[in-house]
Amino acid sequence: MIASHSKKQVRRFARTFASIVPLAACIVAVDASAQMTVTQRGDNGIKVGAGRLHPLLGFETRYDSYVGLSQEQPQGADPSGIGDLILHVKPGFELTVPSDSVEIGARFLLDYNAYMGQTESWTTDLSKTRASFDFGALVNPKGDVKVGFTERFARTDINTNLALPVLSVSDRNDAGVSVEITPGGGAVMLKPAYVNTYEHFESRDGDPTTLALFDYMQDYMQHTVGLTVGYKLQPEAALLLDVAAGIRNYEREASQQYDNTSVRATVGFAGMVMPKVSLVAKAGFGTQIEGSDAPADTSGFQSAIGQLELGYLASENTELRVGYARSFEPTPSAGLYYSDDRIYLDARARMAQRLLLRAGVSYDMIDFPERTSDTTDELIGFMIGPDWEFNSVFTAGISYGFTQRTSDLPVAGYDYDRHEVGVHVVAYY
């Protein structure tokens, strides 16, 4: 018999998986600063009607070994990457409003990055403010017909577009609506969805090596429509069919000839196969339809996509996940896309009630078909970070992240080794 905490976690996992239409490839960026999280919520917070407002404030000191290329090397020497010490200040809040009619959740976080210029003074010009805002509302959450609204904005230099060099700054907004239908509250679930995405890429002031044409050409608007069909085999397992089409239009005139529609379809299974073992297995096909102005040599993606993931849920706070995923992303080039074959392992565990350990390792093979070389870029990521929860308010920890990218493209920011070491403290009320 499955323990109650496992059932709760799996149901949450199954709902989350079933609610996601695969609108884009999901690529996890390893960032040492991402360790600033608090898992104990308790009854803290400021009561706001039926909900609670949770203010939070975090501080971090982090060393990043690759923030750009040196501008002070002798003339004629090949430029090398340089590091810097970065101070982070992270204020924000979370809001949760439970209701039988409309559930509401929101999260807002600012992250001011102050570069200290420890190696070369020009890196102080890289100081910036990251920002993220997430909002979700679910109408009729306990009914057979649920309507969901989502809004997410993020300004970040944690790069998930692998066609761009490291530390490219992105301003992205996703607004979506979905309708989840479970006729008679039974085993069948239908969920049509629509998401509008706009993404703009900035150049970094003070670092001329990042004023790359690729950054400028990547700005786009995308309309994505999708449908998820689920059939519940048991309370903790379901069969899933996901179909989505993303119509992407690029902003810049030079890129508009590469406008395209990306279509993805997968079928699979998600849920528990043993009391403590979960499985995600989905396979399908992805294809791209070129626009009417596409050059004659344009050739879009047409290949298999999917994911296979095995999870071990030892307890509510201890789990191990290992998997493989294949995906693709549009890009404004003669190839129309890059593909990503990813192997990953993620683990988290709670020890002695207050010590939370996280670790992860990943390997990506990234193929850019428009390049003349037959080689692919390789991306290796590793992160580890213990957090100590002093009580339900204060948490402190350290983190380490390593990223290595090897590339045949002779452009700054595509071939590098990057180490990130951080110490952080966060207060969450």
C-alpha positions as CSV (number, residue, x, y, z in Angstrom):
1,M,0.0,0.0,0.0
2,I,1.3,3.4,-0.9
3,A,2.0,5.7,2.1
4,S,-0.2,8.7,2.4
5,H,2.7,11.2,1.8
6,S,3.7,9.3,-1.4
7,K,0.1,9.4,-2.6
8,K,-0.1,13.1,-2.0
9,Q,3.2,13.8,-3.8
10,V,2.3,11.5,-6.8
11,R,-1.1,13.1,-7.2
12,R,0.5,16.5,-7.2
13,F,3.1,15.2,-9.7
14,A,0.4,13.6,-12.0
15,R,-1.7,16.8,-12.0
16,T,1.3,18.9,-12.8
17,F,2.4,16.6,-15.6
18,A,-1.1,16.2,-17.0
19,S,-1.7,20.0,-17.0
20,I,1.4,20.8,-19.1
21,V,1.1,21.0,-22.8
22,P,4.6,20.6,-24.2
23,L,4.7,24.1,-25.7
24,A,8.5,24.1,-25.9
25,A,11.5,22.0,-24.9
26,C,12.2,22.2,-21.2
27,I,15.9,22.8,-20.7
28,V,17.1,23.2,-17.1
29,A,19.8,25.8,-16.6
30,V,22.1,25.0,-13.8
31,D,22.6,28.1,-11.7
32,A,24.3,28.1,-8.4
33,S,22.1,31.0,-7.1
34,A,19.0,28.9,-7.8
35,Q,19.5,27.2,-4.5
36,M,17.8,30.0,-2.6
37,T,14.6,28.2,-1.8
38,V,12.6,27.5,1.4
39,T,10.5,24.4,1.7
40,Q,8.8,24.9,5.0
41,R,5.8,27.1,4.7
42,G,3.8,26.3,7.8
43,D,1.2,28.8,9.0
44,N,3.5,31.8,8.5
45,G,2.5,34.8,6.4
46,I,0.2,37.7,6.6
47,K,-3.5,36.8,6.4
48,V,-5.2,38.4,3.4
49,G,-8.9,37.5,3.3
50,A,-8.9,33.7,2.8
51,G,-5.3,33.7,1.7
52,R,-1.8,34.4,3.0
53,L,0.9,36.8,1.8
54,H,4.4,35.5,2.4
55,P,7.2,38.2,2.2
56,L,10.7,37.0,1.6
57,L,14.2,38.5,1.5
58,G,17.4,36.8,0.4
59,F,21.1,37.7,0.3
60,E,23.8,35.9,-1.6
61,T,27.5,36.3,-2.3
62,R,28.6,34.3,-5.4
63,Y,31.7,34.0,-7.4
64,D,31.2,33.3,-11.2
65,S,34.3,32.3,-13.0
66,Y,33.0,33.2,-16.5
67,V,31.2,36.6,-16.9
68,G,32.7,37.6,-20.2
69,L,36.0,37.8,-22.1
70,S,39.0,39.8,-20.9
71,Q,39.4,43.3,-22.4
72,E,42.8,43.9,-20.9
73,Q,44.9,41.2,-22.4
74,P,48.0,42.1,-24.5
75,Q,47.4,42.9,-28.1
76,G,47.3,39.9,-30.4
77,A,46.6,37.4,-27.5
78,D,43.5,35.2,-27.6
79,P,40.9,36.6,-25.2
80,S,40.2,34.4,-22.2
81,G,37.2,34.3,-19.9
82,I,37.3,36.2,-16.6
83,G,35.3,35.9,-13.4
84,D,33.9,38.3,-10.8
85,L,32.3,38.4,-7.4
86,I,28.6,39.1,-7.5
87,L,26.4,40.3,-4.6
88,H,22.7,39.4,-4.8
89,V,19.8,41.1,-3.0
90,K,16.5,39.2,-3.5
91,P,13.2,40.7,-2.1
92,G,9.9,39.2,-3.1
93,F,6.6,37.7,-2.0
94,E,4.2,34.8,-2.5
95,L,0.5,35.0,-2.3
96,T,-1.9,32.0,-2.0
97,V,-5.7,32.3,-1.9
98,P,-7.6,29.0,-1.7
99,S,-11.2,29.0,-2.7
100,D,-13.9,26.6,-3.9
101,S,-14.8,29.1,-6.7
102,V,-11.4,30.7,-7.8
103,E,-8.0,29.7,-6.5
104,I,-5.3,32.3,-6.9
105,G,-1.5,32.0,-6.6
106,A,1.2,34.6,-7.3
107,R,4.9,34.9,-6.8
108,F,7.1,38.0,-7.4
109,L,10.9,38.1,-7.0
110,L,13.5,40.8,-7.7
111,D,17.2,39.8,-7.8
112,Y,19.7,42.7,-8.0
113,N,23.1,41.5,-9.2
114,A,25.9,43.9,-8.2
115,Y,29.2,43.0,-10.0
116,M,32.2,44.0,-8.0
117,G,34.8,44.3,-10.8
118,Q,37.3,42.2,-8.9
119,T,39.3,41.1,-12.0
120,E,38.6,43.9,-14.5
121,S,36.7,47.1,-13.7
122,W,34.5,47.0,-16.8
123,T,32.5,44.1,-15.4
124,T,30.7,46.5,-13.0
125,D,28.7,47.6,-16.0
126,L,27.2,44.1,-16.1
127,S,25.2,44.8,-12.9
128,K,21.5,44.2,-13.5
129,T,18.2,43.4,-11.9
130,R,16.6,40.1,-12.6
131,A,12.9,39.9,-12.1
132,S,10.2,37.2,-12.2
133,F,6.4,37.3,-11.7
134,D,4.1,34.4,-11.8
135,F,0.3,34.5,-11.5
136,G,-2.2,31.7,-11.8
137,A,-6.0,31.5,-11.3
138,L,-8.1,28.4,-11.4
139,V,-11.9,28.9,-11.8
140,N,-14.1,26.1,-10.4
141,P,-11.2,24.1,-9.0
142,K,-13.4,21.2,-7.7
143,G,-15.7,21.0,-10.7
144,D,-15.8,18.9,-13.8
145,V,-14.9,21.9,-15.9
146,K,-12.0,24.0,-14.7
147,V,-10.7,27.2,-16.4
148,G,-7.1,28.3,-15.8
149,F,-5.4,31.6,-16.4
150,T,-1.6,32.0,-16.2
151,E,0.8,34.9,-16.6
152,R,4.5,34.8,-16.3
153,F,7.2,37.4,-16.9
154,A,10.9,36.8,-16.4
155,R,14.0,39.0,-17.0
156,T,17.0,36.8,-16.6
157,D,20.5,35.9,-17.8
158,I,20.0,32.2,-17.0
159,N,20.1,31.2,-20.7
160,T,17.7,28.5,-21.9
161,N,18.1,29.4,-25.6
162,L,21.1,27.2,-26.5
163,A,21.6,29.0,-29.8
164,L,22.8,32.1,-27.9
165,P,26.1,32.6,-25.9
166,V,26.2,32.3,-22.2
167,L,24.7,35.2,-20.1
168,S,22.5,36.5,-22.8
169,V,19.7,38.6,-21.2
170,S,16.1,37.7,-22.0
171,D,12.8,39.5,-21.3
172,R,10.1,36.9,-21.7
173,N,6.3,37.0,-21.2
174,D,3.9,34.0,-21.3
175,A,0.2,34.5,-21.0
176,G,-2.1,31.5,-21.2
177,V,-5.6,30.1,-20.8
178,S,-6.7,26.5,-20.6
179,V,-9.9,24.5,-20.0
180,E,-9.8,21.2,-18.2
181,I,-12.8,18.9,-18.7
182,T,-13.3,15.7,-16.8
183,P,-16.8,14.4,-17.9
184,G,-18.6,13.2,-14.9
185,G,-15.4,13.4,-12.8
186,G,-14.4,10.1,-14.5
187,A,-11.2,8.7,-15.9
188,V,-11.1,10.9,-19.1
189,M,-9.6,14.3,-19.1
190,L,-9.5,16.8,-22.0
191,K,-7.5,20.0,-21.8
192,P,-7.3,22.5,-24.7
193,A,-4.8,25.4,-24.1
194,Y,-3.5,28.5,-25.6
195,V,-0.3,30.4,-24.8
196,N,1.0,33.7,-26.2
197,T,4.8,34.2,-25.8
198,Y,6.9,37.2,-26.5
199,E,10.7,37.2,-25.9
200,H,13.2,39.9,-26.4
201,F,17.0,39.5,-26.0
202,E,19.1,42.4,-24.7
203,S,22.8,43.1,-25.2
204,R,24.9,43.6,-22.1
205,D,26.2,47.1,-21.6
206,G,30.0,47.3,-21.4
207,D,30.8,44.0,-23.0
208,P,31.1,44.3,-26.7
209,T,31.6,40.6,-27.2
210,T,27.9,40.0,-26.5
211,L,26.6,42.4,-29.2
212,A,26.2,39.3,-31.3
213,L,23.9,39.2,-34.3
214,F,22.2,36.1,-33.0
215,D,21.0,38.0,-29.9
216,Y,19.5,40.7,-32.1
217,M,17.9,38.3,-34.5
218,Q,16.2,36.0,-31.9
219,D,13.3,38.3,-30.8
220,Y,10.0,36.7,-31.5
221,M,6.2,36.4,-30.9
222,Q,4.7,32.9,-30.7
223,H,1.1,31.6,-30.6
224,T,0.8,28.1,-29.3
225,V,-2.4,26.0,-29.2
226,G,-2.4,22.6,-27.7
227,L,-4.5,19.7,-26.5
228,T,-3.9,17.2,-23.7
229,V,-6.0,14.0,-23.5
230,G,-5.6,11.9,-20.4
231,Y,-7.0,8.6,-19.4
232,K,-6.6,7.7,-15.7
233,L,-5.6,4.0,-15.2
234,Q,-5.6,4.4,-11.4
235,P,-5.5,7.3,-9.0
236,E,-1.7,7.6,-9.4
237,A,-1.2,6.8,-13.1
238,A,-2.6,7.9,-16.5
239,L,-2.1,7.6,-20.2
240,L,-1.5,10.9,-22.0
241,L,-1.7,12.3,-25.5
242,D,-0.2,15.7,-26.1
243,V,-0.5,17.7,-29.3
244,A,0.7,21.3,-29.8
245,A,1.4,23.7,-32.6
246,G,3.5,26.8,-32.1
247,I,3.4,29.6,-34.7
248,R,6.5,31.7,-34.4
249,N,7.0,35.1,-36.0
250,Y,10.4,36.8,-35.7
251,E,10.5,40.6,-35.0
252,R,13.6,41.5,-37.1
253,E,13.3,41.8,-40.8
254,A,16.4,39.8,-41.4
255,S,14.9,36.9,-39.4
256,Q,11.4,36.9,-40.8
257,Q,12.2,34.6,-43.7
258,Y,12.7,31.9,-41.0
259,D,9.2,32.2,-39.6
260,N,7.8,28.7,-39.0
261,T,5.2,26.5,-37.3
262,S,6.5,23.8,-35.0
263,V,4.2,20.8,-34.4
264,R,4.8,18.3,-31.6
265,A,2.8,15.2,-30.8
266,T,3.6,12.6,-28.1
267,V,1.8,9.7,-26.4
268,G,2.8,8.1,-23.2
269,F,2.4,7.2,-19.5
270,A,2.9,9.1,-16.3
271,G,2.5,7.8,-12.8
272,M,3.4,5.1,-10.2
273,V,4.5,1.6,-11.4
274,M,5.4,0.5,-7.9
275,P,4.7,1.9,-4.4
276,K,7.8,4.2,-4.5
277,V,8.7,4.1,-8.2
278,S,7.4,6.6,-10.7
279,L,7.7,6.4,-14.5
280,V,7.3,9.0,-17.3
281,A,7.5,7.5,-20.7
282,K,6.4,9.4,-23.8
283,A,7.3,9.2,-27.4
284,G,6.2,11.1,-30.5
285,F,7.2,13.2,-33.5
286,G,8.1,16.8,-34.1
287,T,8.1,18.7,-37.4
288,Q,8.4,22.2,-38.7
289,I,6.4,23.9,-41.4
290,E,8.4,26.7,-43.2
291,G,6.9,30.0,-44.0
292,S,6.2,31.2,-47.6
293,D,9.3,33.3,-47.7
294,A,11.7,30.6,-46.5
295,P,14.9,30.3,-48.5
296,A,15.2,27.3,-50.9
297,D,17.9,25.6,-48.7
298,T,15.8,25.8,-45.5
299,S,15.2,22.4,-43.9
300,G,13.2,22.2,-40.7
301,F,13.1,19.6,-37.9
302,Q,11.5,16.2,-38.7
303,S,12.3,13.6,-36.2
304,A,11.4,11.7,-33.1
305,I,10.9,13.5,-29.7
306,G,10.1,12.1,-26.3
307,Q,11.1,11.5,-22.7
308,L,11.9,8.5,-20.5
309,E,12.3,9.2,-16.7
310,L,12.4,6.9,-13.8
311,G,11.9,8.2,-10.3
312,Y,12.4,6.8,-6.8
313,L,10.3,8.5,-4.1
314,A,11.8,7.3,-0.8
315,S,9.7,9.9,1.1
316,E,7.9,13.2,0.7
317,N,11.3,15.0,0.9
318,T,13.6,12.5,-0.6
319,E,13.6,11.5,-4.3
320,L,15.9,10.5,-7.1
321,R,15.1,11.1,-10.8
322,V,17.1,9.9,-13.8
323,G,16.0,10.3,-17.4
324,Y,16.6,11.1,-21.1
325,A,14.8,13.7,-23.2
326,R,14.9,14.6,-26.9
327,S,13.5,17.9,-28.0
328,F,14.0,20.8,-30.5
329,E,13.7,24.6,-30.5
330,P,13.2,27.0,-33.4
331,T,16.0,29.4,-34.3
332,P,16.3,32.0,-37.2
333,S,18.8,30.2,-39.4
334,A,18.9,28.0,-42.5
335,G,18.4,25.0,-40.3
336,L,15.3,26.5,-38.6
337,Y,16.1,24.7,-35.3
338,Y,18.6,23.1,-33.0
339,S,17.9,19.7,-31.4
340,D,18.9,18.7,-27.9
341,D,19.4,15.1,-26.6
342,R,19.7,15.3,-22.8
343,I,20.6,12.8,-20.1
344,Y,20.0,14.0,-16.5
345,L,20.0,12.9,-12.9
346,D,18.4,15.0,-10.1
347,A,18.3,14.1,-6.4
348,R,17.1,15.8,-3.2
349,A,17.0,14.5,0.4
350,R,16.2,15.8,3.8
351,M,18.4,14.6,6.7
352,A,18.2,15.3,10.4
353,Q,14.8,17.2,9.8
354,R,16.6,20.5,8.9
355,L,19.3,19.6,6.4
356,L,18.2,19.6,2.8
357,L,20.6,18.3,0.2
358,R,20.2,18.9,-3.6
359,A,22.3,17.6,-6.4
360,G,22.1,17.3,-10.2
361,V,24.1,16.3,-13.2
362,S,23.2,16.6,-16.9
363,Y,24.7,16.0,-20.3
364,D,23.3,17.7,-23.5
365,M,24.2,17.0,-27.1
366,I,23.1,20.0,-29.2
367,D,23.0,19.8,-32.9
368,F,22.8,22.9,-35.2
369,P,22.1,21.6,-38.7
370,E,23.0,24.8,-40.5
371,R,26.7,24.5,-39.5
372,T,29.1,23.1,-42.0
373,S,30.8,20.9,-39.4
374,D,29.5,17.5,-38.6
375,T,30.3,18.0,-34.9
376,T,27.7,18.9,-32.2
377,D,28.0,21.1,-29.1
378,E,28.3,19.4,-25.8
379,L,27.0,20.8,-22.5
380,I,27.8,19.3,-19.1
381,G,26.2,20.6,-16.0
382,F,26.7,19.7,-12.3
383,M,25.3,21.3,-9.2
384,I,25.2,20.6,-5.5
385,G,24.0,22.5,-2.5
386,P,23.1,21.9,1.1
387,D,20.6,24.1,2.9
388,W,20.1,24.3,6.7
389,E,16.7,25.3,7.9
390,F,17.1,27.0,11.3
391,N,13.3,27.3,11.7
392,S,10.3,28.0,9.5
393,V,11.6,31.5,8.6
394,F,15.4,31.4,8.2
395,T,17.4,29.2,5.9
396,A,21.1,29.4,4.9
397,G,23.3,27.3,2.6
398,I,26.1,27.0,0.2
399,S,26.0,26.0,-3.5
400,Y,28.4,25.0,-6.3
401,G,27.6,24.7,-10.0
402,F,29.8,23.7,-12.9
403,T,29.0,24.1,-16.6
404,Q,31.2,23.2,-19.5
405,R,30.3,23.8,-23.1
406,T,32.4,22.7,-26.0
407,S,31.6,24.0,-29.5
408,D,33.0,24.1,-33.0
409,L,31.6,27.6,-33.4
410,P,34.5,30.2,-33.1
411,V,32.4,32.8,-31.3
412,A,32.8,34.1,-27.7
413,G,30.4,32.6,-25.2
414,Y,29.9,29.2,-26.9
415,D,33.1,27.4,-25.6
416,Y,33.8,27.8,-21.9
417,D,34.2,26.3,-18.5
418,R,32.2,28.0,-15.8
419,H,32.3,27.5,-12.0
420,E,29.9,29.2,-9.6
421,V,30.3,29.1,-5.8
422,G,27.7,30.9,-3.6
423,V,26.8,31.4,0.1
424,H,23.2,32.5,0.8
425,V,20.7,33.2,3.5
426,V,16.9,33.7,3.0
427,A,14.1,34.8,5.3
428,Y,10.6,33.6,4.4
429,Y,7.7,34.5,6.6
